[in-house]
Amino acid sequence: MIETTFNPKEVEPRWSEAWEKSGAYKPKDDPNAEAFCIVIPPPNVTGSLHIGHALNNTLQDVLCRFERLRGKNVLWQPGMDHAGIATQMVVERQLAQAGKNEDRRSLGREEFLKRVWSWKEESGGMIFQQLRRLGASCDWSRERFTMDEGLSAAVLKVFVQLYKEGLIYKDKRLVNWDPHFETAISDLEVENKEVAGHFWHFKYPLENGETYQFPIAYDEEGNPTEWETRDYIAIATTRPETMLGDGAVAVHPSDKRYAPIVGKRVLLPLADRYIPIIADEYPDPDFGSGAVKITGAHDFNDYKVARAHNLPMYILMDTKGRMADAAHVPAKYRGLDRFEARKQVVADIEALGLLAGVENKKIMQPFGDRSGVVIEPMLTDQWYVNAGELAKDAIAAVEDGRTKFVPEAWTKTYYQWMRNIEPWCVSRQLWWGHRIPAWYGPDGHVFVELSEAEAKAAAKKHYGKEAELRQDEDVLDTWFSSGLWPFSTLGWPEKTKELDRFYPTSTLVTAHDIIFFWVARMMMLGMHFMKEVPFHEVYIHALVRDAKGQKMSKSKGNTMDPLDLIDKYGADALRFTLAAMAAQGRDIKLSEQRIEGYRNFGTKLWNAARFAQMNECAVWDSYDPRSPQQIVNKWIIGETAKAAAAVTRELEARRFNEAAGALYKFVWNVYCDWYLEFIKPLLNGEDEAAKLETRRTAAWVLDQILILLHPFMPFITEEIWTRMGEYGHKRERMLISETWPRLGNDLIDAAAEAEIDWMVRLIEETRSTRSELNVPAGAKIPLLLIGADAATEARLERYQDLIDRMARLEYSTSAKDAPKGSVTFVLDGATVALPLEGVVDLPAESARLAKEIGKLEAEIGKMDAKLNNAEFIKKAPEEVVEELRERREDATTTAAKLAHALKQIGGAG
């Protein structure tokens, strides 16, 4: 017998182990089955499960379990990313904490990498166990790692081939530089934060004391009316130390103020060299002085201007962010930390009388997401992929529909990035990662080959003799290896049966913030090496925010740990909550109350199964859903067919929330609240044929529910499935391996649907009226049906006992007129009267309702005033505006209900 309560802590690990051991997660050995493949977005080897992972993997698991039940050959490919910076940081921190005065440089590269691998084997990959707790049905026997032997071979082949095709090259360009880790990093590893900063205004003197007239006053039409004589040009900077590397001062070509001095030169203070004043579209004439310093080696915008005008670019700092020991850096600043140099430069400019002012201002500053230090744009030698060339086929594949984005709106984001793509910097100055397969000869000539032996052979051919070679110290960006993920995990470059069977993969589920960093790279590399798209569909899910709509962060203290939530409410409740809230294009506002509510949904299902088992509901042999004779059984079978069609349709369209919503309504309202109540008289009656039919129907519908709900709530459904087999026909297989319901429209009986629907609406409207008018719960009142046709009167008589019990009525009957003091509503042309005289003080209730409506209308008016205020909408945080809209919607709905109740009272004679 099913226990009184469901215990997820006992059930979940048991089923998780049983599914995996049974081989249920592995693809079918059926060549005729349609393939369905998802590659997991590889979590970092250092990572642990956060709420974003929980959403992402829940949605993937829903799809994989859904398609398995539909008979497809499903592979959900798991794997982990080696996470270059994050992993190296963890191991270096361990070395520091050990107190042995060891670091990676004292250990040397080979020994340090041994330590990293040792850490990986002992502590890495914890997230996979956590994903199992969530119920993730990956084929764990196929687990891959971006640094494993097979994936490493794929990385080498791709790099070498791209190099030999002229699509990988080395260049000196500007990168995001992390002075703590001493490496280039990607944009994704940069966090831009608003901080308190300064604008320092400096004067750069014109060469040879030249002067010009600078306008300082204007008339209403914008014409200058007053001028002053200047022998300098004023610039503003947030990073004074970079002025030492200025290559020019730029003004806009249309800025008439500076027209007389374009082409002339200014003396760069402190550096004591002359730089030109140039005209370029980049400066904004209306911002600051309209003149900007161009430091090509330390600013991304300046870099573009410097390249366009062929300006010199002076590297000012070393890899640690200290001022460089270089001829173009004045001796007094060399070796200073960049921020110490900043203070000194400002002091020295002020001493020269060239500090025009200091302005306190909020500025956006880039920080390394791992190191926490300010990122420095730096001109360095790096390896680059010609992403512009690779992007062409990747763009075309989306344009012609071979790969589709869901929601479709993200296609625009993809195009915007891809059509403006910059060269992709793929080298990192780390030790943990795929070392670049490039070897340098004595004269610097580079040999890019799959192995050192092949590089030596190429060098011998080049030089005509043996040569000493030195391998490049850098490793590859982790996005380079994860860009190969859809085909490298399937065995490429080997021609494996998995590659042939599952590439292209079916669906990629990911977040919008890595469309460029990961999705775009997989598209480019997949198209180039496989000549096919890596996936047919990209589903972009929303962000999970807190209950108020704020982004979760540790600093705000509003993060939610999915493992804590699973401990408290069970994995099923968390999964169903995330899926039920995953509306396309809308962020999820997650609260514990929601999760608790969906745990109660699981409890409702559990109790329904107990009720069914206690009433001997079971399918002993084959059941034909077209066989029932009882109206209520015909009705529930039709409702089951409609629910199955809705869930299938919505999952196919990736509307997870709509699918979950259809299931919730069907299970809670239709099956539990209505059907199980409707069949109690049959189960307790004397008609044995009706009783047997009802037991079998109730069990059959419950089975369909368990299958439909399994992708969302796998644990509780599998447990109920097995336990229901204790009475009745024993289960031949686990629920995870069952067959998805394919129920035709012919199961929908229109007459039965109309009959039961009428009864449901009558009971619901009666309950609603009682609630709105504060009729005491224990008060038994009559119901009178007036002006109904003979068929409707017959319905009332047929279901009178059910209606009276479920609507808490003294009796229900047909009548000619409504007595005085009745409230009424219309149902299908007939009038339903509820005599309330002596039960409810109608005048007092009318006054109460009018007062409540007035309060709500006043609140709605205040909210409308804010929502119609453009200034408020512009300044208020997005979550505040959204919350206000939701409150207005709730207030409007409540006011409408109360107005409906007031109207009913108004009709009481």
C-alpha positions, 0 to 999 in steps of 0.5 A: 500500500502506498504510504501516507506521505511521499519521502523524496529524500528516500525515493530520489537517490534510489531511482536515480541509481536504478535508472542509471544502472538499468541503462535507461539513459543510454541510446537505443540500439535501434537503427530505425529509431529517429535520433535525438541528441542534446550536448550538455553545455559543459559546466566548469570542472571547478563548478557547483550547481547553481540555480541557472544550471538547475533551470538549464538542465531541467529543460534539457532533461524534460526534452530528453525524457519526453523524446525517449518516451516518444520512442526516439533514440536519445543521447544526452551527451555529458561533459565538463570544461577544463576551465583554464583560469578557474582551475589554475586559480584553485590549484595555485590557491591550494599551493599558497595555503599549504605554506610550503612556499610553492607556486607554479613557477617554483614547481615548473610547468610539468610538476604544476600540471601533475598537481592540477590533474591530481586535483581534478581526479580528487575534487573536480567534477562535483557538479555531475553528482549534483546534476544526478540529484536534479534527475539529469538523465545524461548517458553518464557512461559517455562522460567527456572532458575537454582535456581528455585524450580524444578531445585534445586530439580534436583541438590539435587537428582543428588548430593545425588545419585552420593555421594551414588554411590561413585562418589562424595567425599571430598578430599584435592587437589589443586584448583584455589583460588581467594583471593578476593572472598575467593573461589575456581574457575573453569579454565574458570574463570581464565584469563591467561595474559602475564605480566612483571615479574622476575625470581629470582635465589636462591642458596639452600646450600647442607647439611653438606657443601657437594660439587660436580663438576658442568660442566660450559663449553662444547666441540662441541659434548656436553661433559663437559670440565670445572667444578667448585666446588659447595656446593649448587643447583641453582633454579629459581622462579617467586614466591619467597614467595612460597619457604617457602613451598618447599618439595623438589628440583627436577632434571631430571633423565637423567641430569648428572650434578646433578647425584652425589647429587640426594638423598642428602638434601639441607637446605631450606633458611629462613625456616631452614629445610632440603628437599631432591633432587629427580629425576623426569621427570617433570624438563626440563634439558635445561630450566634454571638451570634444577633444580626446587623447588617443592611446592606441595601446591601452584603449579599444576605441583609441586602438581603432583610431590609431590603426586608421591613422597609422599612429604609433602605439606605446605599450606602457605596462608590463604583464603585472600592470606596472609601468614598463621599463621602456624609453617612452616611459619617463624614468621616474615612473618606471616600475610603479604600479599603474595606480601609483603612477596615476597619482604621480602623473596627476601631481606632476601635471598639476605642478606644471600648471596644466591641470584644468580641473578634476570632476567626480563622476561615476564611471564604468570600470572593467574587472576580471570576474575571477581575479577581481582586479581592474582589467587593462586593455593591452597591446600584445602578441596573440594568436587569432582566428579569422572569425569574419571568414568562418562566420559567413557560413554560420550566418547563412545557416541561420538565414536559410533556416538550417538552425533556428533560434527559439524564441526567434527574436534571438536571431537578431542578436546572433546576426548583430554579433556575427556580422560585426565579428572581430578576430577571435583571440584564442591564446592565453598565457596560462599553463592549464589548457591545450598548449598551442602546437606551434614551435619556433626555430632559431630565427623565429620561424614558426612551425605549426604541426600536430606533434613535436616530431612533425614540427622537427621534420618540418624544421629540418626541411625548412633549414636543411638540417636539424634545428633547436625548436622552442614550443609556444608557452601559451595555451588555447582559450577554453572556448576554442575546445568547447567550440568543437563540443557537438562533434568532438564529444561524438568521437571526431576526428575519428569516424564513429557510429555516434558521430554518424548517428547523432550529428547534427545534434537536435537541440541546444539549450543555453542562456543568451549571454553565451550566444556569442561566446559559445553558440557562435563558435560552435556554429562556425567550427561545426560548419567549417569542419563538418560541413553541417550545422552543429544543431538544428535548434537553439533554445534560449532560456531566460534568467532566474531572478529573485521573487522581486525580479532582481538579478541574483548575486552573492553581494545582494544575498538573494541567491538560492542554492538548488541543492538546499531547495532539493533538500527542503522540497524535493527535486520534482518540486524544483524542476516543475517550478522552473519549467512552469515559469520558463515562459519564452522571453520572460525572466523567472521570478523564483520564490520558495513559496512557488516551489512549496506550491508545486511540492503541494501539487506532487502531494495532491498527485500522491494522495490521488494515487493512494485514493485510487489504490485504496479503491482497487483502481487497476488495469488488470489486462488490456484496456480500451479507452473507447469501451466505457459506458458511464458518462463521467468515464467517457468525459475523463477519457476525452479530457485525457486525450485533450491534455495529452495533445496539449502537452505534446504540442507545447513541448514540441514548440518548446513552450515549457510553461504552457506544457506544465500549466496544461498538466497542472490544470488537468491533474489538479483540477480535472482529475483530482478535484472533479473526476475523483469526486464525481466517481465516489458514488459509482465506487461506493454503489451497487452497480458492479459493472459500473464500479469495475469500469470506473476502477479501470478508467481511473487507473488508466487515466492515472497511468497517462498522467504519470507518463505525461508528467514524468519528464517534469517530475520523474521521481514521484511519477516513477515511484507511483508507477511502481507502487500502483503495480502492487495491485493489478497487473505487474509493471513490465518496465520502469516508467522511464521506458514507457510509451508516450500517449498517442490518443486520438480526437475520436476519444472525445465524446462531445455529449459527455463533454457537454454534460459534465462541463455544464455540471462543473460550471454550475458548481464553480459559479455557485461556489464563486458566488458563495465566496464573493458574498461571504456566505458562511462555509457551513450554510446549506442554501438551496439552488433554483434553476429557472427557465431551463429546457427539459434536457437541462432540467433532466441533467440537474435531476440526474446529477442532483446529489453530486451538485448538492454535495459539491456546492454545499447546497441544501437542495437543488431543483427547477422552479418558475421564479426566484424568491425575494432575496435571491442572487442570480447568475445565467448559465447557458440561457437559464437563470440560477437563483440562490435564495440568501435572505436570512443567510447574508445581510445583502444591504450590508454586503452591498456596502462592503463590496462598494467600499472595497471596489472604491479602495481598489479603484483608488489604488489602480488610479495611483498605479496608473499615474505612475505607469503613465509617467514616462519619467518614472518608467525611464528612471525606475528599476525594471523589476519595480515597474514590472512589480507595479504592473503585476499589482495593477493587474491583480487589483483590476482582476479583484475589482472585476470580481467584486463588481460582478458580486455587487451586480448580483446583489443588485438583482436580488429582489 
